[in-house]
Amino acid sequence: MKETKKYKRQFFMPPEVKGDWMKKTYIDKAPVWCSVDLRDGNQSLMIPMSLDEKVEFFKLLVEIGFKEIEVGFPAASDTEYQFLRTLIDGDLIPDDVTIQVLTQSREHIIKKTFESLKGIKNENHVIVHLYNSTSVAQREQVFKKSKEEIKQIAVDGAKLFDSLAKEYGVKYRYEYSPESFTGTEPEYALDVCNAVLDVWQPSSDRKTVINLPVTVENSMPHVYASQIEYMCNHLKYRENVVVSLHPHNDRGCAVADCEMGLLAGADRIEGTLFGNGERTGNADIVTLAMNMYSQGVEPELDFTNMPKITQTYEKCTGMSVYERSPYAGALVFAAFSGSHQDAIAKGMKYREDNDCEFWTVPYLPIDPKDVGREYKTDVIRINSQSGKGGIGYLLANQFGYKLPAKMRESVGYCIKDVSDKKHKELQPQEVFDIFSENYINIIDGPVKFVDYHFVRNPDVVVDLTVEINGERICLQATGNGRLNAVSNALHKQGINYTNLEYTEHALNLGSTSKAVTYVSITLDDGSISWGVGVDDDIIVSSIYALFSAVNRYEKQK
């Protein structure tokens, strides 16, 4: 990277920087949200949405709760025009939703835009959005006009708005954008915006939107926030002006631009679902809204069914939501790391055991269920990096096996070894199948269980039949309990171990309940072998568990 001298900083700090916004720590209320998916987002697609897809997407935005939706640039193409007419003629615009249409500050385009709105049911719920570019680069290279000439373009467009509104007898709301605002000197941008406001004379019942776009992201977010603060402090008619932000993501900071811009005094955000837009995209409204939600602030948008929203978005746009996209990606709640899984499992158990007012589970900034995700399939994911805690959590929560703490290490290594050798993530059922194959009811192994019979005389006596190397052997032994008696019978056959320990619990499977027993034995070399038994009868399950532990050891000799 040796060509740095060819670049210069194409942004301007305002003449005054108060920085009061820097003292704020969070956004305390939702901004006005305006989706530009159907215009800005749509024009960035390799294959723009069809009419039917745009209608479906519009309905999705309404369902989510957007009250302002930019539906297109009706003078740009027949498809854009027909979509607007479909919404109007089909009475598809809810009474509480404001549509927004975009137009350049050019006479014939403005006129066609006003014509496209004829017959709309609720003219008070229309924003006509005027823009022209004001940056140094655009003035010098594209338009080759002076500051006064560029300002006059904006003023002429604003006057034509008023003229056509009187001609058509409508009272639309207006919006103005000095396009490429961040490449414009703030004092000049202010001058242009105020000139437009002087034409429109905004009032409390008909406020004007002044939109300050990051058309190309040239600076760090705090610079943009300082520019917004300056504009908010010096715009005329401020009490009747809605200051709007429209950041693009060239530096990867569009979300930060919005958040800092809101702290600096802005009222409104224009963005798209998942940040779709030209080049690197727009501000991601999903991330912005959910960031607020994670701080305990109602975002006034409904993302409780994020999987459905993601599916509809991908279907209509042909785009894919990145697996790591905040809050919505397939893997954003997934924990593969053993230490992370263990912390999450313990955090979830803590919530079960305590009356927690706030969500504080480690590694999960929000409760996945709040966006329609499931702990079972979305949180604990198993591969060779996983740990005993995560595997134990999965077996307990999906299959009902509450492994003793000391057993989790043995099971964890067994599962991870399979994942490592197959070089793949293991799905929950695969994890259970490996667990079952290696630990549950291993009674047809080197020491094959055949039959048993108990009597009490006065201690428990067992007649135990086993098969070893094809030879059937009958063993008899006494014990202080049934499992102890069976264990003593195996000792008589020369199967040596110590420290027999077991735990048990009911295993609920559908409408039936079985008993599950976990047994550990300590072998001569100090290692521990575990086995699991499952049966309707608790005695049978404990015997099966003991045989499973013995056979695991015998197989590994």
N, C-alpha and C positions, 0 to 999 in steps of 0.2 A: 504494500500500500504506500507507494511513493508519490502519489499525485495529489497530496493534500493541499498543495498551494493553488490548485485550480478552483478550490471552493472558498466561498466567503459566507459569513453569517447573513442570511437574508431575512432578518427580523429586526424589529425596532422596539426598544423599551419605551414606555410612555414617559412624557416629560416629568411626571410625578409618580412616585410609588409609595403609597401609604402602608401597604402590607398588613392591614388590619385582619384580613382573612386568614393570615398565617397563625393567628392565635386560636382559631377554631379547630376542634378535634374531630368533628363528624358533621355530616349533613343531617339536619334535624327534621326535615320534611321532604316529601316527594316533589320533584319538579313537575311541570307540565311535560308530559311525554308526547312526542310526535314521531310516529314511525314513518320513515322514508324508504321502507322496503320496496314499495311498489313503484317508486321512481328511481331514486339513487341506487337502491339495491338491484332493481330489475335491469337498469341500463348497464350494469357491470357483468351481467351473466353472458356467457358465450352464446347461449340460446335463450333469449328473453322469454319470460312466461307467456303462455297462451292466454287468451281471454278467460277461459274456464279456470285456469290455474290462478290467474289474478283475482278472480272472484272468490275462489276457495281461500286464497291467502288473506284477502280482505276480511272474510268472515272469521278467520283465525285471529287476526289482530283485534277485531271487535270482541271476540270471546275472551282474549287475554285481558282486555280492559282499556285499550287505547281509546282516548277521547279525541285525539287529533291524528289524522292519517293523511299523508301526502299521497295522492292517488296517481299523480303522473304529470306529464308535460303535454297537455292535450293538443297543442299546436305542432308537436314534434313529429307525430306519425299518425296514420289512420288507426292503428291498434290502440294507441294511447287515447285517442279521441273516442273510439268506440267503447273502450272500457269505462270511461267517465259517463258516457251516455247510458251504458248498461246499468250502472249504479243508480243513475237518476231515473231512467224510464222504468226500471224494475223495482223502484222504491226499496233499494237494498241498504240505504243509509239510515241507521237508527237515529231517532230524534235527538239523542244526547251525544252524537258523534259529529265532529267537525271535519270536513274534508278540506284538503289543501291542494291547490294546483299551482304549477310553476310556470313562469314566463320570463324570458329575457326582456330587457328594457328596449324593445324594438316595436314600432307601431303596429305592423301587420300581425306580429305574434301576439301582442297584447289584445288586439281586437278579436282574433280567433279564439283566444282563451276565454274572453268574456262571452262570446257567442256559444262556446261549448257548454256553458253553465245554464243556458236558458231552461226554464221550467223546473229548476231545483226546488224542492218543497220548502226547505228551511234556509233562506238566504243568510240568516244570521249565523248559520253553522258552515260558512264557507270562508276560507282564507285564500286570497289570491297573493301569490308570492312573487315579488319583483326582484330581479338581481341584475347587477352589472359588475364587472371586475374593476378593482381599484388599485391593485398592487403596482409597485414600481416596475416590475418585470413586464406585466401586462400593458401598462401605459406606454412603456418605451418600445417594446418589441412587437406587440400584437396590434394595439390600436393606434400607436404613434400619435397620441393626443396629450394635451397638457392636463394638469389637475383640474382647471376650470372646465375644460371640455368634457372630461370624464364625469365630473359632478353634474354637468348639465344633462348628460345622458340619463342619470338617475332622476333628476328633477323633472325632466320631460316625461319620463315614464310614469312618475308619480302623478303628474297633472293629467295625463291621459287616463289613468285609473279613475280619477275623480270625474272627468268628463264622461267616460263611458258609464260610470255608475249612475250619473244623472240621466243619461240618455236611456238606459235600460230600467231606471227606477229601482235599483237594487242597493242594498246596504251591506255589501260584503266587508269582512275584515281584511286588513292589508298586512303584508309582511315585506320587509326590505332586507336584502343581504348585500353588503359590500363584498362580493366574492373575492377570494384570496385576501381576506382581511388580515391574516397574520403576516403577509408580505407587504402590508400597507403601513405607512406611518400613522400611528394612532391619532395624532392631531388631525390629520387629513381625513381618516376614516370617520372621526367624530364630526367633522365639518360636513361631510357628505350626508351622513345619517341625519344630522340635525336639519339640513336643507330639505330632505325628504319629509321629515316630521313636520316642518313648517307648512308644507303643502297639505299634508293629510290631517293635521290638527287632531290628534287622537284625544278621545274622551273616556271617561270612566266606564261608559256603557258600550264603547267601541274602541277597545285598546288596539294599538299597533304592535306588531312583533318586529323587533330589530334583531335580526339573526347575524351572529358574528362567526363565520365559518373558519375552521382550520382547513382550508381547501387543500393546502399542502402543509404537512407538519414540519415546520422549520426550526422550532425552538423547544427547549425543555418546558414542561408543563407550568412551572412557576412563572415563566415569562408570559405565557398566555393568560394565566390568572391575573397577573399585574395589568395586562392590557384590558381585560374584562373589568377589573376594578376601576380603572381609569374611565372607561366608557360608561359604566353604571353611575359614576359620580358626576359626569358632565353631560349626559344626554338631556336634551330638553324634554319636557313633559314626562319626566321619569315615572311619576305615579301612574301614568296611563300608558306606559311602554312595558311590554314583556320582552326582557332580554333573553335571547335564545342562543344556544351553542350548537355547533354542527362540526365536530372535529373528525378529521380523517386520521388514519393510523400509520402514516409513513414512518414515524420513529417508534412505533409500537406503544405509544403513550396516549391514545385517544381516550381511554377510560380515565386515566389520571388527569388529562386536560379537562374532562367534564367535571370530575369531582372537585378539582381545585377551582374551576370556573364557577361552580355553584357556590362554593365557599366565598368566592370573591363578589357574589351578588347576583349571578344569573338566576333566571326563573324557569327556564325551559330547556329541554334537550331534544335535538333531532338526531336520531340514530336508527339502527337496524337490529333485527334479531341476529345474534351471533356475529355482529360486526360485518355482515356482508356489504360490499361496496367496491368502488373502483380502486385499482392498485392494491394497497394493503387493506383496504376496507374502511368502514365507518366506525363510529363508537358503538360498542356492543351494549345494547340496552339490557339484555339478559344479565350480563355481568354487573352493570351499574345498579339495576334494581335489586339484584340479589345481594350485592355488597351492602346496600342499605338495610335489607332484611336481616342480614347477619349481625347488624349492629342494633337490632331491635326497633327499626323504623319501618312503618308500613309503606311499601313502595307504590301501592295503589295499582299494581299490575298483578295478575294471577298466573303464577308459574307452578302451581301445584301438580300439574300433569305435564312435567317437562318431557317425558318420553313421547307423548302424543304431539307436543309442539315441535319437537325435533323431527319426528317422522313426517309431519305435514310440511315443514320447512324444506326438508331434503327432497320430498316428492315434488313440490312445486318449483323449486329453484334448480334442482339437479346438483346442488352443492352438498358437501358432507360436513357435518359438525365434527371437528377434530376431537379425537378421543380424550385429549387433555384440556378441552375448552372448559373454562370455569363453570361449575354448577351443572352443566348439561352434557359434557363429554362422557363417553361410555366408561372411562377409567378414573374419573375425578374423585370418586370415593373409594376406589380400590386400593387395598393395602396388600402388597406382596411381601414386604420386608418383615422379618420375624419380630423385631423389636416393636415395629409399628402395630402389627397385628396383636401382639401381647398387650400393648397399651390400650388399644381400642377395646379389646375383649374385657380388660379389667375396668375400663371406663364405663362400658355398657353394664357390667355387673354392678358397679357402684351405683348407677342410676336405678337399677332394679331394687337395690337394698336401701336406698335413701330417697327421701322426698326432695328432689333437686328442683329448685326454682328456675335455674338457668341451665342451658345446654353448654356443657364444658368438656365433652368427650375428647380426649387427645386425638389429634390428627384429623378430626372431622369438624370443619368450621361451622357447618350447619347440620341439622338432622336430615339425612338423606330422604326420609319419608316425607319431608315437607315439599319435596319436588317430585314425588311419585316414584322414588327409588326404593329398593328392597335391601335390607341388611343381608338377607340370605344369599342374594346373587350379586350384589353390587359392592359390598364392603370388603369382606375377607376373600381374597383370591389366592389360590395356591399354586406355587411353583417352587423351584429349587432354592429360592431365597426366603421361603416362608419359614415360620417358626412354630414351635409347639403350641404357643398360645392361640394362634390363628387357626391351626388345624383342630385344636381342641374345641374352639368356639364353633367352627363349622360343624363338627360332628355332633356337638350338643344341640345347636340351634336348628339344624336341618334334619338330623336323624335321631336325636334324643339320647345319644350316648354321652354321659357326663363323666369323662375320663378322670380317674384320680390324678392329682397334680403330678405325682411321681411317675405316672405312666406316660404322660404327654411327651416326654423327651424320646422315649422308645418309639412311639407312634410317629412323632415328628420326623425322626431320622429315616424311618421306613418309607414314609410318603415322599419326603424330599429326594430320597435316593432314586425312586421311580421317575420323578419329574426331571431330575438331573440327567438320567440316562436316556430318557425319551426327548429331552430338550424341548419341553412344552409345558404350558399351563395345564393343570388338571382341573376338570370340571368337578363340581361337588359329588356327583354320582361316582365318578372315577375314584375320588378320594375314599368314599365309603367302600367301594368295591375292593380297593387295595387293603383297607383296614379289615374288612370282613375276611378276605382271603388269608390274611396273615395272622389274625388274632381270634376270630370268632368260631367256636365249636369245631376246633381242630381235633377231632376224636378218631379220625381214620388216618393216623400217622404212624410213626415208628412204634409207638405204644398205643395200639388200637383198643378203644373202649368197646366192650361187647355187652356186658350186663352187670347188674349188681343186685344184692338182696340184703336188707338190714334186719337185724333182730336186736333186742335190748336185754342184757343178761348180766348184771344190771347196767354195765357199760354198753355202748353201742358196738355191735359186732357186724362186720360187713363180709359178705361173700362176694368178691369182685372177680369178674372174668375179663381177661385181656388177651390180646393176640400180639405176639412179638415175633417178627421174622416168620410169619405163617404158622407159628405154634400157638395153640390156645392154652392159656395158663389160668388156673383157678387159685386165687389168693384169699386168705382170710386174715383179718386183723381187728383189733379193738381200738376204740378211741373215746375221747370225752365228748365227741360230737360226730355227726355223720361224715362231714368233710375230713375231719381229723382221722377217722377210721380209714377212709379211702386213701388218704395220704400215707398212713402207716402201712397199708397193704402194698403200695408202690415201693415204699422203702424196703420191704421184704424181698422185692424183686431186684434190689440193688440200684434202684433209681434214687440217687442221693441229692438232697437239697435241704436247706434250712429256711427259717423265717417265712413260713407260709402266712401270707396276709391276704385278706379279701375285703371287698366292699360290694354293696349291691344297691340297686334301686329298681323301681318299676319302669319299664320301657313302654310308653304308650305308642301303639301303632294302629292308627285308624280307630276302629271301634273296639279293638281288643287291647289287652295289656299283658305284656310278658315280663318276666323277671330277667334282669341282666346282672351278671356277677363278674367282677374283675379280680383276678388272682395274680399275686406275684410270689415267686420263689427265688431264694438266693442259692446259687450254685457253688460248687467247691472252689472255683476260681474267683469268687466274689461278685460275679456278674449277676444281674437280675433278669429273669425271664417272666414276661407277662402273657396272660391268656384271658379270654373273654368267653363267657358262656351265656347263651340265651335259650330260655325255655319257658313253658307255661308254669312249670314247677320250679320253685326256688332251689330245691335240693339238686335237681337235675342240672340246673344252670350252673350251680357252684361246682359240681363234678366236671361238667364240660369245660368250665374255665380252668380247673386244675389240669385236666388232660391237655388243654390247649397250651398252657404254659410249659408243661413237660415236653410236648411234641415240638414246640418252637425251639426249645433248647436242643432236643435230640436231632432235629433237622440241621441245626447250625454247627454241630460238632465237627 
